Amino acid sequence: RAAARGVRLSAAARSAMPAWVIDRYGRNEALRFTSGMALPAIRFPNEVVIRVHAASLNPIDLSMRSGYGATALNMKRDPLKLNSTDSEFPLTLGRDASGEVMECGLSVSYFKPGDKVWAAIPPWKQGTLSEFVVASGNEVSFKPKCLSHTEAASLPYVGLTAWSAINKVGGLNKENCPGKRILILGASGGVGTFAVQLVKAWGAHVTAVCSSDASPLVKKLGADDVIDYRSGNLEEQLKALPLFDFILDNVGGSTEKWALDLLKKWSGATYVTLVTPFLINMDRLGVADGMLRTGVTIGSKTVKHLCKGVHYRWAFFMPSGPYLDEIAELVESGKIQPVIDQVFSFSEVPEAFLKLEGGHARGKTVINVIDEK
């Protein structure tokens, strides 16, 4: 208690922190650096303040910068409309954090100031492109000791997204995964590189789809078969292979029209996509109509494919400290490794966004908020 009180007093001596924020939705010109962002405060007894050593960017940061999902996220931020202002700005982007606990709420017993931790902050909260961030204690986990902060910041958001899709929605785990044939569409991005390693660690046979220049990386991560989507008709290439028990789709679009035909019928085989119209529907139609449209869409598709003998599912990112604990065990045992495309300094955040926007990343784009010596 005394240590936490000491941190609180020293933090209170400063009234502001550096951060990258947006004051409006748009493209890269909307990003603004400020040294005067208000320090985040603990509002609930289960929260912790983390000093961010490193963060990373995900495609959702590009989408949120442009206003994607604003309707749903604003409803989550202030469901009862209690906020005196109707604006979510200034808004800090960035979902991943690796850093050090600075202060703990009164009900937090699992962490203490000075602990090295990592976390993925939900999209409805202020993000990690800042010196300090507040997270719920149940969103935080001890950082794997074998990783630097730079390495650790590359994993939480993509790891929890893949974990949600494969384990919580897809029902796969280390007990039932051995021998299963798994197809991963979009295998060279952040979620894809993690997913390949996860199901391989659980004993699956992995077929990965990516471009030819990413093939060596994906093969190194454990994929048994690597298919170049540019080397001919992808659908025909995949149909020439034995049927699959599980498909993870990070691509969406036209792939959904034919991918489910690659599953084993009447065997419990499952297709899970991370590309859903949920937030788009709410942005376009409003909360009520958007949720209704979404419910009708997922319901009709689920029934349609169930009648054909396969399961159709949507998956979303799920913040979870306990799941990060399990991921940390896999990292410590050497079964999961970070895949980093490029590292930027905190002053280069706009350049990092441009890099991510260019596409074809091989792993993650990481930001060193504090330069590690």
N, C-alpha and C positions, 0 to 999 in steps of 0.2 A: 504493500500500500504506500509506503514511504517513497519507494522508487518511482511509482507511477505519479505520485504527487509532485516529485521533483521534476519529472519530465513535463508535467502539466504547467508548472510555473515557468520553466525555461521556454516552452512553446508559446506561452501567453505573452512573453516578453516581445515576441514578434507578432505582428498583426497580419502579415501577408506572406505569400510564397510564390515562387515562379511556377507558371503553368502555361500550357497551350490550350486556348479555348476558341469557340466559335460564338459569335453574337447573332448569327443568322445562318440559315441553311444555304449551301451553295457548293462551289468547287473549291480548289485549293486556296483561292484568294480569301475565303472566309476564315481561314486559320489566323489566329492572332496570338502573339506571345505577350504575356503580361507578367510583371514581377509583383503585381498587387492583388493577386487572387486571395480571397479570404481563406485563412486556415480552416480546414474542416474540423468540426467539433463533434464529440460523441453526444448523440441525442438519445440513445437507448442503451440500457445496461449490458447488452450482449455485443456491443460494438468494440472494435479496436481501431486505433490510428496506426497506419503503416507509413514509414518513410520509404518512398519508392527509390530503389537503386536502379532498377531496369524495368522497362515496359516493352510491349510489342504491339504491332498493328495486325488487325484482322480485316477481312473484307467487310465485316459489319461496320467498321469505323468509316470506311468510304461511304457506305450506304447511309449511316447516321449523319455524316457531314452534309449529305444532300437532302436530308429530311425524311428518309425512309423510316417508316414505323413510328413517326412522331405522334400520331393519334393514340396508338396503343400505349406507347411508352409514357406519354403525358398522363394518361389515365392511371397508369400504374404508379407514377410519381405522386399524384395528388388525386386519389379516387373520389374523395368527398369535396373536392374544390375548396379546400381550407386555405390554400395559399392566397395571400393578398394580391400577388401579381399573377398574371396569366402566362408569364413567359418562363421557359426553361433555361433561358440564357442568363449569364454566360455558361456555356455547356463545355465540359471537359470530356474529350474522347479518350480512347484507350481502355482496354478491358483487362489486360494481363499486368500483374505486378509481382516482382520479387524484391524483397526488402527486409526491413527490420521493424518489429513492433515498438512503437514509441509510448503508447498509452492504452490502457484497457478499461472497459466499462466495469461497473461494480459486480456484475454477474459472470464475468469472464474468469474462469479458473484454469483453463487449459493452456493459456499463453501468459507471458509476462514481458515487460519491457526488455528489449535486447534480443529477443528470440528472432532468428532468421526464418522468414516465412515466405510462402508464395500464395497467390490467390487469383481467381478470375472474378472480376466485379460485374454484376448484372448490368445490362444496358440501361436500365432505368435509374441507375445511380451515377453520380459524378465519377469520371473515369480516372485513369492512372497516368495521363501525360501531365503530371504535376509532382511537386516534391513530396506531398503527403496525400493520402487517400484514406477514407473511412470504409471499413468493411464489417459485416457481421462476423462474429466469431465462428459461426458454422460455415462460412465461405472460405475460411483460411486453413492452411495446413503448413506443417514444418517443411521448409525447403530441403530437398535432398542434399545431403552434405557433399556429395560428389560433384555437384554442379555449381558453377559460378552464378552470380545473380543474372548475368547476361544470358547464360544458357538456360537458366530456370525460367526466365520471363517468356521464353518461346513456347512453353508447353501448356499452361493451365487452360486457356480458353479452347484451343483446338483439342486438347486431351479430354476435357469434360464434354465437348460437343460429340466427339467420337464415342466416348464412353456411354453417353446418353443414347446414341443411335444403335450401338452394337449390343450393349449390355441391358440397359433399362427398357428400350423399345424392342430391340431385336431378340432379347432373351438369351444371348450367347454368354458363356463364361468359360473359365478354364476347365470345368468338368465336362461340358457338352460340346466344346469346340473341336477337340482333336479329330482329325480326319475329314472335317466338313470342307466342302468346296465353297470358297468365298470370292466374290467378284467386287472389286473396288473401282468405281468410275471416278476419275479425277484424283489419281493417286499421288501426284507430285506436289500438291499444295500442303498447307499446314495440317488440315484435318486428315487428308489422304495419307501423308507420310506417317502420322501417328497411328492411323487405323491399320495400315499394313503391319506395323511393328506389333500392335496389340494382338491382333488375331493370330499372327505368326507365333507370338509368345505363348498363346493358348493352344498351339498345335494344329492350326488349320492349314489347308492348302490354299494359297493366295494367288489369284489372278488379278493383276493391276493394269489399268488402262491409263496411259499418259503419252506424251510426245517422245519421239526417239531420243532427243537430247537429255531427257530426264530418266531414261531407262536405266543407265548404270547406277544412279542413285537409288532408284526404287528396288532394283535387283539387290543392291548392297543391304537394303533394309530388310530383305528377307522374302520378297515376292518370288514365287515359284515360276510363274509365267508373266511376261510383260508384253502387252499389246500396244503397238503404236497406232493411235487413232487416225493418224494422217496417212498410213500406208495402205489405203484401200478402204473398202466399205467395212466400217467397224461392226455393224450388225452381223454381216456375213462372217466375219472373222470369229466372232464370239459364238455364233451358232454352230460353227465347226467343232467347238469344244464340248466336252461332257457338261451336262446341266449342273446348275449351282444350287447350294442349300441356302445361300444368303447373298444379297446384293446391297451394297452401300452406294448410293448415288449422290455425289457431290456436285454434279453437273446440271441435272434437270433438263428442261427444254424438251427436245424431241426424243431424248433417250427413254423417257418414261413410256413412250408409245410401243416400244419393242422390248425393253429390258426384262419385263416380267415374263416374257415367253422363254427366257433363258433359265427359269427356275424349275426345279423338280416338282411336278404336280402331286397333290395329295400326300405330301410328306412333311408338312409343317414349314416348308420353305418360305422365306420372308424377303420382301423388298422394302428397304427403308430409304426415304429421300430426305435430304436436308434442305431442299429447294421447295418451299411451300408458298402459297399465296396468302397466308394468314395476315401478315402485317400490311401487305398491299391492299387486301380487301378492306381493312379498317381505315387505311388512309383514303381510299377512294369512296367508300360507302358510308363511313362513320362507324361508330362502335357497334351499335345494335345490328344494323344491316350487314356490316362486315362479318360479324360473328355468325350471323345466320347463314350467309353465303358460304363461309368457311365450313360450317357444320354440314351443310348440304353436300358440299364438294367431297369432303373426306368420307362422309357416310356412304355416298353413292359409289365412290371408287372402291372403298373397302368391300362393300357387298358384291360389286361387279367382279372383282378379282377373287373373292372368296368362292364364288360360284365356279370359278375356273380352277380352284384347287390350290391357290397361293394366297399369302397374306400381304396386304398393302398397308404401309405405315408411314407416318410423318414423324420426324424427330427434331428436337430443338436443344439448344444449349441449356444446361442445368447447372447453376452454381452449387458447389458442394465441397466442403472441406474433407468429409470422410472419403469421397471418391478420389480426391487429390491424395489422400493418405495411401490409397491402394495404388495409384499411379506412381507415387514416390517409391513404393516398394519395388515396382517393376524397374524404375530408373536405377535404384541402388543395386539391383541384381544384374544390371547391364542389359536387360531385355528391351528397354526403351531408351533411345538417345535423342537429344534435341537435334533438329535439322534447321539450321539457320542459313538463310540466303544472304543477308547483308545486315551489318550493324551500323547504326547512325548515332551521332552525338545528340544531346538534347537540343542544341541549336539548329539541328538539321531536320527537325520534324517535318517541315513542308516537303523536303526532298524525299523523305521516307514515304510520305503519302504518294508522291509522284511515282516512286519506284513500285509501290504496291498497285497503283492504278494502271501501270504498264502491263500487268498480268504476267503469266508464265513464270511465277516465282517458284523456286525450288526450296520449299520450306518457308521459314518465317523471316519477317522484317522486324528487327529488334532496335529499341531505343535505349541507350545508356543515359538515364536521367542523372545519375552520379557517375562520373568517370571512375572506373575501377582501376586501381594502381596495380 
